[in-house]
Amino acid sequence: MRLAVIGGVAAGLSAAARARRLDAELEIVVFEKGGTISYGACGLPYLVEGRVRRPEDLIVYTPEYFRRERNIEIRTQTEVTGILHPRRELSLAGGERVRYDRLVIATGARPVPIEPPAPNVFALQTFDDGIRLRKFLESRKPRSAAVIGAGYIGLEAAEALRTHGMQVEVFEGSAHVLGREDAHLTEWVRRHLERFGIPLLVNRTVRSLEDLSHELIVTAIGFKPNVELAIDAGIELGRTGAIRVTDRMETNLAGVFAAGDCAETRHLLTDSPAHIPLGTTANKMGRVAGANAAGVRERFPGVCGTAIVRVCGTGIGITGLSSEQARREGFQPASARITAKDKPGYFRGRPTTIELIADRGTRRIVGANIIGEEGVAGRVNVVATAITAGLRIDDFEALDLAYAPPFAPVWDPLLICAQQLSKLL
Ligand SMILES: Cc1cc2nc3c(=O)[nH]c(=O)nc-3n(C[C@H](O)[C@H](O)[C@H](O)COP(=O)(O)OP(=O)(O)OC[C@H]3O[C@@H](n4cnc5c(N)ncnc54)[C@H](O)[C@@H]3O)c2cc1C
């Protein structure tokens, strides 16, 4: 029995590793069109910044490791050009055909391009993108940069470039940052970037890169799932444009699974299909795809849209829906926002801002934004857990959260915010 996997990064390798763990006999082969596998794309902004010193530091495992330790064959520089499912065959660039019994598609997503391409224009998605951009910075020493797109990659890139002393401007086509309809959050980010000398221009769609005079341009306006192979094979897409899968990562073709940025998942709050391409989700989807491909039934229930980003030294954590998004999804949102110290004053506590959102009808927590210098990941993860568990504000207020002066104040800011919200409901 042979499992073939297309794509050798987060979802593909999680699938291969999980399948191997569950079935020692399975023949597993991974096809990766690039030259590098298993790298942390999430570290690319820090390679640009210089905190990650060498590109190789981003590589977690090598093909040799997979061969030696996991008995998984990895074929790099090998593009799959077709899925001939009736014959259970893949066609490879160069004409070779490879048979499979089970298949996991983990082809990821690619950045939406803005034209025209030019030597000073960069996307920041692949290992090679990171190397190219870093070389450009070292050899050309540009003094000005435009970042197009104020999603998390654009904001991380802006901070990285500013660290090099460049004049950086961020252009965002929509009215919001981080893909979150949230006017308060957007205004906070705008003012914060301004303090670091980075103008953020929202509602400014860049139609052609020729309109910009900056010495360096980074484009980060979103991702499009790589679904062409799947479409040609007769695999159905969902309404998000990514591959439609069940909670076992099955496509509509028997024995063919899809996972990661090329596939949809479900939003736990709205129970509708969602495409929120993130590494954390890709790994989990891949793991479930690998288990099911190995014949063990596992499921991935979905996501609630949790993410975290550092913007010029401050963490921003989001989970669930903003008030605007919640209203559009048919909830009756009420929200409270507070700013409190993240530790006692005598431990140099710094302000953290928390917004908690609950539904008036059910009193369930449906979202949060958390901004602060420390403790943001822990606090946003508490709210993500509450959303997943369907906690009401009444339960949330009573959560037994940790306290000791080096870590948190006696009333955690989350609980102070929950008390405020409870009064409004
Ligand atoms: C700059 C940056 C920062 C990020 N930061 C974060 C973060 O902080 N937190 C977070 O959760 N996520 C983050 N992400 C997102 C995360 O990296 C992705 O969600 C994750 O890599 C998706 O994994 P994947 O395996 O689905 O796809 P990918 O990582 O895109 O891998 C797909 C692979 O498939 C290969 N492939 C495609 N087509 C073929 C074919 N026909 N034949 C053979 N191979 C093929 C591609 O070459 C690619 O290597 C970041 C992404 C970027 C770009």
Ligand as a Chemical Component Dictionary entry (heavy atoms), coordinates in Angstrom:
data_LIG
# 
_chem_comp.id                   LIG 
_chem_comp.type                 NON-POLYMER 
_chem_comp.pdbx_formal_charge   0 
_chem_comp.three_letter_code    LIG 
# 
loop_
_chem_comp_atom.comp_id 
_chem_comp_atom.atom_id 
_chem_comp_atom.alt_atom_id 
_chem_comp_atom.type_symbol 
_chem_comp_atom.charge 
_chem_comp_atom.model_Cartn_x 
_chem_comp_atom.model_Cartn_y 
_chem_comp_atom.model_Cartn_z 
_chem_comp_atom.pdbx_ordinal 
LIG C1  C1  C 0 5.878  35.038 6.196  1  
LIG C2  C2  C 0 4.909  34.092 6.815  2  
LIG C3  C3  C 0 4.693  34.114 8.174  3  
LIG C4  C4  C 0 3.788  33.233 8.754  4  
LIG N1  N1  N 0 3.588  33.281 10.106 5  
LIG C5  C5  C 0 2.709  32.430 10.681 6  
LIG C6  C6  C 0 2.509  32.425 12.073 7  
LIG O1  O1  O 0 3.158  33.206 12.808 8  
LIG N2  N2  N 0 1.621  31.545 12.605 9  
LIG C7  C7  C 0 0.916  30.660 11.818 10 
LIG O2  O2  O 0 0.124  29.873 12.344 11 
LIG N3  N3  N 0 1.098  30.632 10.468 12 
LIG C8  C8  C 0 1.964  31.486 9.894  13 
LIG N4  N4  N 0 2.171  31.438 8.532  14 
LIG C9  C9  C 0 1.369  30.529 7.709  15 
LIG C10 C10 C 0 1.982  29.143 7.593  16 
LIG O3  O3  O 0 3.327  29.233 7.223  17 
LIG C11 C11 C 0 1.196  28.356 6.545  18 
LIG O4  O4  O 0 -0.149 28.337 6.938  19 
LIG C12 C12 C 0 1.718  26.936 6.409  20 
LIG O5  O5  O 0 3.016  26.926 5.920  21 
LIG C13 C13 C 0 0.821  26.147 5.475  22 
LIG O6  O6  O 0 1.335  24.880 5.346  23 
LIG P1  P1  P 0 0.944  23.962 4.092  24 
LIG O7  O7  O 0 1.719  22.722 4.251  25 
LIG O8  O8  O 0 -0.522 23.885 3.954  26 
LIG O9  O9  O 0 1.424  24.796 2.822  27 
LIG P2  P2  P 0 2.858  25.333 2.409  28 
LIG O10 O10 O 0 3.695  25.632 3.587  29 
LIG O11 O11 O 0 2.585  26.423 1.421  30 
LIG O12 O12 O 0 3.508  24.097 1.638  31 
LIG C14 C14 C 0 2.989  23.618 0.447  32 
LIG C15 C15 C 0 4.140  22.999 -0.338 33 
LIG O13 O13 O 0 3.579  22.316 -1.456 34 
LIG C16 C16 C 0 4.490  22.436 -2.534 35 
LIG N5  N5  N 0 3.750  22.199 -3.780 36 
LIG C17 C17 C 0 2.721  22.926 -4.271 37 
LIG N6  N6  N 0 2.300  22.409 -5.430 38 
LIG C18 C18 C 0 3.080  21.320 -5.676 39 
LIG C19 C19 C 0 3.130  20.376 -6.723 40 
LIG N7  N7  N 0 2.297  20.427 -7.759 41 
LIG N8  N8  N 0 4.074  19.402 -6.669 42 
LIG C20 C20 C 0 4.929  19.311 -5.614 43 
LIG N9  N9  N 0 4.929  20.204 -4.596 44 
LIG C21 C21 C 0 4.009  21.186 -4.627 45 
LIG C22 C22 C 0 4.993  23.863 -2.415 46 
LIG O14 O14 O 0 6.237  24.018 -3.082 47 
LIG C23 C23 C 0 5.098  24.033 -0.905 48 
LIG O15 O15 O 0 6.411  23.786 -0.448 49 
LIG C24 C24 C 0 3.087  32.309 7.942  50 
LIG C25 C25 C 0 3.313  32.275 6.557  51 
LIG C26 C26 C 0 4.215  33.141 6.000  52 
LIG C27 C27 C 0 4.436  33.094 4.521  53 
# 
loop_
_chem_comp_bond.comp_id 
_chem_comp_bond.atom_id_1 
_chem_comp_bond.atom_id_2 
_chem_comp_bond.value_order 
_chem_comp_bond.pdbx_ordinal 
LIG C1  C2  SING 1  
LIG C2  C3  SING 2  
LIG C2  C26 DOUB 3  
LIG C3  C4  DOUB 4  
LIG C4  N1  SING 5  
LIG C4  C24 SING 6  
LIG N1  C5  DOUB 7  
LIG C5  C6  SING 8  
LIG C5  C8  SING 9  
LIG C6  O1  DOUB 10 
LIG C6  N2  SING 11 
LIG N2  C7  SING 12 
LIG C7  O2  DOUB 13 
LIG C7  N3  SING 14 
LIG N3  C8  DOUB 15 
LIG C8  N4  SING 16 
LIG N4  C9  SING 17 
LIG N4  C24 SING 18 
LIG C9  C10 SING 19 
LIG C10 O3  SING 20 
LIG C10 C11 SING 21 
LIG C11 O4  SING 22 
LIG C11 C12 SING 23 
LIG C12 O5  SING 24 
LIG C12 C13 SING 25 
LIG C13 O6  SING 26 
LIG O6  P1  SING 27 
LIG P1  O7  DOUB 28 
LIG P1  O8  SING 29 
LIG P1  O9  SING 30 
LIG O9  P2  SING 31 
LIG P2  O10 DOUB 32 
LIG P2  O11 SING 33 
LIG P2  O12 SING 34 
LIG O12 C14 SING 35 
LIG C14 C15 SING 36 
LIG C15 O13 SING 37 
LIG C15 C23 SING 38 
LIG O13 C16 SING 39 
LIG C16 N5  SING 40 
LIG C16 C22 SING 41 
LIG N5  C17 SING 42 
LIG N5  C21 SING 43 
LIG C17 N6  DOUB 44 
LIG N6  C18 SING 45 
LIG C18 C19 SING 46 
LIG C18 C21 DOUB 47 
LIG C19 N7  SING 48 
LIG C19 N8  DOUB 49 
LIG N8  C20 SING 50 
LIG C20 N9  DOUB 51 
LIG N9  C21 SING 52 
LIG C22 O14 SING 53 
LIG C22 C23 SING 54 
LIG C23 O15 SING 55 
LIG C24 C25 DOUB 56 
LIG C25 C26 SING 57 
LIG C26 C27 SING 58 
# 
